[in-house]
Amino acid sequence: MVKIASTFGRSGTHDYILLRASALILASYAVFLIAWLVCNPGVSYADWVGFFGHIGVKIYTLLALTGLLIHAWIGIWQVLTDYVKNSLLRGAIQYVVVIALFVYWFTGLFVLWGV
């Protein structure tokens, strides 16, 4: 079996499971936020701070951010390996995407835990 170092999972099956699990986490998080917004019309800044101040919401949001990172990386990797045949260009694009994803994740982490 050929091991590809740039995949997030260990195999195609593992990537498939990670994609589906991260999609479920992201969908449930979206439903959670929409339900909260429907139940709390006229949300103010203080309401947002109070909502994201709860430890459960912080953990769930961090889980959703991590799921987004995993989902985006696997999706970008699959698209790039299918459509960008030049390995140097593909590696450069993957590098930029990985840096951007980690910057997004750490920004979310610092903003989230700064509340």
N, C-alpha and C positions, 0 to 999 in steps of 0.2 A: 504494500500500500504506500502510495506517495504521500508524504507529509508536506503540507504547504504552510510555511511559517506565517504568512500574512492573513490567514483566516482567524476569526475570533474563536471558533470552536475547534474541536479536534478533527471533525469530519463534516461532510455535508449533512448527515443526519443530525449531528449535534448543532450545527448552524441552523437547520430547519426548526429544531425544538426551541433554540434560543430566540429565533425570530417570532415564533408563535407565542411564546411566553411573554416576550417584551411587548408584543402587540396587545395581548390581553391586559397587561399591566397598564399600558398607555390608554387603552379604551376604558378600563375601569376608572382610571384617574380622571379622564375627561367627563365621564358620567358623574363621578363624585363632585367635581367642580361645578358642573352645570346644575346638578341637584341642589348644591349649596347656594348657588346664585338665584335659583328659582325660589328657594325657601327664604331668602334674605334679599328682598327687593330694596333698591336704594342704598347700596353698599357704600359706606364711607371709608376713608383711609383708616380710621380707628378700627372699623370692622375687619378690614384686611389684616391689619397688624394682629388683632386678637385671634383671627382665624389661623394665620400662619405661625402664631406664637405657641400653639399647642404642639407638644412633642410628637403626637401621632401624625399630624398633618405634615410636620417636618420630615419625618421618616418616610411617609408615603410619597411626598414630593421628591425626596432624594432617590427613592426607589424608582419613581417615574423618570427622573433625569438619567439614572443609570440605564434603565430600559431603553430610553431614547438614544443614548450613546451606543448601546449594543445594536439596536435595530438599525441605526443610521450606518454604522461601520459595516455591518454585514451586507446591507443593501448597496452601499457605495462600492464595496469590494467586488460584489457580484457584477455590477454594471461595468466597472472598470475592467475587470478581467474579460468580459464579453466584448467590449467595444474599443478598448485602447490596447492595441497590439504591441506598441513600442514599450518595452519593459522599463526603460529609463523614464519616459514620460509618465507611465502608469505609477511607478515608484514615487516620482515627485508629487503627483496629484494625491496619492495615498498619504504621503508625509504631510502635506498641507491639510488634508481632511482630518487626519489624526490630531494634529496640533489644534485645529479649530474645535474639534469635538471635546478635547480635554480642556481647552480654554472655556468653552461653554459650560462644561460640567463644574469646573472649579468656580466660575463666576456664580453659577446657581448655588453652589455650596456656600460660598461666602455671603451671598445675599440672603439666602435662606437662614443660615445660622446667625446672621447679624441682626435678625428681627428679635 
